[in-house]
Amino acid sequence: MKDVVVIGAGPAGIHASYLLAQAGLNVVLFEAQGRVGDRAICSGVVGDEAFPRFDLPKQPILSDIRCIQAVSPGGRKLEYSTDGPLAQVIDKAEFNRSLAQRAVNAGAELQLGCWVNSLQVEKHSVEVQYRHTDAGPASVRAQVAVITTGVNGSLNRALGLAHPRQFLRAVQAEMALPPNGHGNATRIFVGQGVAPGAFGWEIPLGKNRWRVGLMTEDNPDPYFAKLVHRVSPNADMSTLRIDRKGIAQASVGRCVVERVIAAGEAAGHIKTTTGGGIYYGLLSAELVADVLVRAFRSMNFNARSLGEFERYWRSTFGNELMVGYFARKLASHFTDGQIDKFFDAANASNLLVRLNGKLKFDWHHRALLSTLRSLMTLPGGFGVG
Ligand SMILES: Cc1cc2nc3c(=O)[nH]c(=O)nc-3n(C[C@H](O)[C@H](O)[C@H](O)COP(=O)(O)OP(=O)(O)OC[C@H]3O[C@@H](n4cnc5c(N)ncnc54)[C@H](O)[C@@H]3O)c2cc1C
């Protein structure tokens, strides 16, 4: 009988396992892949502030981002630069492995190659049934289970818990490209012909390597081919290793039932503006650990006791998810002409300078609301209402 079973070794599950093991609990972390970090498809952009905040390992850092340039459909530019690093670009597989090593050092048991198929909540425990790649089916009992299975929400769904109901479809490749002639800025491309409903990106990794990708509500493949051609007109698509993955959006409902908590991207704890899930995954894990450590003191694992998690995450970043989601949805209706007009107005009114102080890499809702207010007061109107 374990204290806690954590399912899914991404940033959320690994960090929760680390904190729970550090608090002296008997934790087992199940991961479907044979090695932590395999199939960790990601652009790997993590806000600089997250490193001291979560005491994150620095060795997986490949480069830093000091300048972000957004490019409109008509080629207008909006640029945001900082003196120090705004964000770091990591090797996500290496990052997950470093975090996992820390969790194991703290006493967590890591079980690889184990696909969890079901959770049965019983009166005095939860039974976790899984299939090991070599050893076949098996089960384990624990006081509590934490579901951190990322974009795969099947375990949550089976228990009636919040699970992703909408997805952005992402596609990405790592490419060798010369300097982009824009001071090696990270470039974000927007527009109905570029990535409807979201955006494309070009992120420097150093040594002339770049991550080029996009996410969209549509089939991303034709847009990706156009984006690759735009950043590298002679690129041969057939030589690229192209990764595809969904990004969860719009989870609604509760994250807690008796003896079970869903957290991280599996519970929709992911930035609804940019699809960044590492920061909120780590934050979500921290809140899970806090609630569980207290629940173990009173040995009370009912929905009311674990429900503290619900209150915590909603008050910590619930607003961010909601405002971000509606802002992205609103922006997805802008025509290319309206986007160009917005870029012109934002440059003319020094919007980014005026937002300074409200612009935080992982906290967007204040800047978004302020931008919305600015749009509404533009002379001549913006034409979105
Ligand atoms: C193309 C792309 C680019 C991205 N770029 C960024 C970025 O720049 N910055 C950022 O912050 N985020 C980014 N994200 C999102 C980020 O990668 C995820 O949101 C984040 O990793 C979620 O963390 P998690 O721990 O909740 O889940 P995950 O990292 O997805 O981990 C879930 C783990 O659970 C395992 N699993 C699933 N089901 C089971 C099961 N039944 N049994 C056992 N194991 C299971 C999976 O194998 C996986 O290892 C990007 C995503 C994509 C697709």
The ligand as an SDF file (V2000), in Angstrom:
LIG
                    3D

 53 58  0  0  0  0  0  0  0  0999 V2000
    4.5590   21.8390  -29.9240 C   0  0  0  0  0  0  0  0  0  0  0  0
    4.4090   22.2190  -28.4820 C   0  0  0  0  0  0  0  0  0  0  0  0
    5.1360   23.2830  -27.9620 C   0  0  0  0  0  0  0  0  0  0  0  0
    5.0190   23.6370  -26.6130 C   0  0  0  0  0  0  0  0  0  0  0  0
    5.7950   24.6510  -26.1360 N   0  0  0  0  0  0  0  0  0  0  0  0
    5.7420   24.9730  -24.8290 C   0  0  0  0  0  0  0  0  0  0  0  0
    6.6120   25.9790  -24.3080 C   0  0  0  0  0  0  0  0  0  0  0  0
    7.4160   26.5650  -25.0260 O   0  0  0  0  0  0  0  0  0  0  0  0
    6.5290   26.2790  -22.9840 N   0  0  0  0  0  0  0  0  0  0  0  0
    5.6360   25.6300  -22.1590 C   0  0  0  0  0  0  0  0  0  0  0  0
    5.5820   25.9670  -20.9680 O   0  0  0  0  0  0  0  0  0  0  0  0
    4.8200   24.6680  -22.6260 N   0  0  0  0  0  0  0  0  0  0  0  0
    4.8530   24.3180  -23.9340 C   0  0  0  0  0  0  0  0  0  0  0  0
    4.0500   23.3160  -24.4160 N   0  0  0  0  0  0  0  0  0  0  0  0
    3.1080   22.6530  -23.4940 C   0  0  0  0  0  0  0  0  0  0  0  0
    3.8630   21.7610  -22.4970 C   0  0  0  0  0  0  0  0  0  0  0  0
    4.7390   20.9060  -23.1860 O   0  0  0  0  0  0  0  0  0  0  0  0
    2.8610   20.9350  -21.6930 C   0  0  0  0  0  0  0  0  0  0  0  0
    1.7310   21.7150  -21.3790 O   0  0  0  0  0  0  0  0  0  0  0  0
    3.4820   20.4590  -20.3870 C   0  0  0  0  0  0  0  0  0  0  0  0
    4.5170   19.5630  -20.6180 O   0  0  0  0  0  0  0  0  0  0  0  0
    2.3800   19.7820  -19.5520 C   0  0  0  0  0  0  0  0  0  0  0  0
    2.9650   19.1840  -18.4340 O   0  0  0  0  0  0  0  0  0  0  0  0
    2.2390   17.9920  -17.6960 P   0  0  0  0  0  0  0  0  0  0  0  0
    3.2030   17.4800  -16.6940 O   0  0  0  0  0  0  0  0  0  0  0  0
    0.9010   18.4190  -17.2550 O   0  0  0  0  0  0  0  0  0  0  0  0
    1.9930   16.8770  -18.8380 O   0  0  0  0  0  0  0  0  0  0  0  0
    3.0200   16.2050  -19.8540 P   0  0  0  0  0  0  0  0  0  0  0  0
    4.3070   16.9290  -19.9070 O   0  0  0  0  0  0  0  0  0  0  0  0
    2.2890   16.0090  -21.1260 O   0  0  0  0  0  0  0  0  0  0  0  0
    3.3130   14.7960  -19.1780 O   0  0  0  0  0  0  0  0  0  0  0  0
    2.3200   13.7990  -19.1310 C   0  0  0  0  0  0  0  0  0  0  0  0
    3.0250   12.4480  -19.0220 C   0  0  0  0  0  0  0  0  0  0  0  0
    2.0400   11.4520  -18.7250 O   0  0  0  0  0  0  0  0  0  0  0  0
    2.3320   10.2750  -19.4530 C   0  0  0  0  0  0  0  0  0  0  0  0
    1.0700    9.5390  -19.5750 N   0  0  0  0  0  0  0  0  0  0  0  0
   -0.0510    9.9050  -20.2570 C   0  0  0  0  0  0  0  0  0  0  0  0
   -1.0400    9.0030  -20.0550 N   0  0  0  0  0  0  0  0  0  0  0  0
   -0.5260    8.0450  -19.2390 C   0  0  0  0  0  0  0  0  0  0  0  0
   -1.0650    6.8460  -18.6730 C   0  0  0  0  0  0  0  0  0  0  0  0
   -2.3390    6.4760  -18.8670 N   0  0  0  0  0  0  0  0  0  0  0  0
   -0.2620    6.0740  -17.8870 N   0  0  0  0  0  0  0  0  0  0  0  0
    1.0220    6.4610  -17.6460 C   0  0  0  0  0  0  0  0  0  0  0  0
    1.5870    7.5910  -18.1480 N   0  0  0  0  0  0  0  0  0  0  0  0
    0.8170    8.3790  -18.9340 C   0  0  0  0  0  0  0  0  0  0  0  0
    2.8790   10.7910  -20.7770 C   0  0  0  0  0  0  0  0  0  0  0  0
    3.6780    9.8120  -21.4070 O   0  0  0  0  0  0  0  0  0  0  0  0
    3.6860   12.0150  -20.3350 C   0  0  0  0  0  0  0  0  0  0  0  0
    5.0260   11.7090  -20.0670 O   0  0  0  0  0  0  0  0  0  0  0  0
    4.1330   22.9350  -25.7580 C   0  0  0  0  0  0  0  0  0  0  0  0
    3.3790   21.8670  -26.2690 C   0  0  0  0  0  0  0  0  0  0  0  0
    3.5140   21.5130  -27.6160 C   0  0  0  0  0  0  0  0  0  0  0  0
    2.7020   20.3580  -28.1400 C   0  0  0  0  0  0  0  0  0  0  0  0
  1  2  1  0
  2  3  1  0
  2 52  2  0
  3  4  2  0
  4  5  1  0
  4 50  1  0
  5  6  2  0
  6  7  1  0
  6 13  1  0
  7  8  2  0
  7  9  1  0
  9 10  1  0
 10 11  2  0
 10 12  1  0
 12 13  2  0
 13 14  1  0
 14 15  1  0
 14 50  1  0
 15 16  1  0
 16 17  1  0
 16 18  1  0
 18 19  1  0
 18 20  1  0
 20 21  1  0
 20 22  1  0
 22 23  1  0
 23 24  1  0
 24 25  2  0
 24 26  1  0
 24 27  1  0
 27 28  1  0
 28 29  2  0
 28 30  1  0
 28 31  1  0
 31 32  1  0
 32 33  1  0
 33 34  1  0
 33 48  1  0
 34 35  1  0
 35 36  1  0
 35 46  1  0
 36 37  1  0
 36 45  1  0
 37 38  2  0
 38 39  1  0
 39 40  1  0
 39 45  2  0
 40 41  1  0
 40 42  2  0
 42 43  1  0
 43 44  2  0
 44 45  1  0
 46 47  1  0
 46 48  1  0
 48 49  1  0
 50 51  2  0
 51 52  1  0
 52 53  1  0
M  END
$$$$
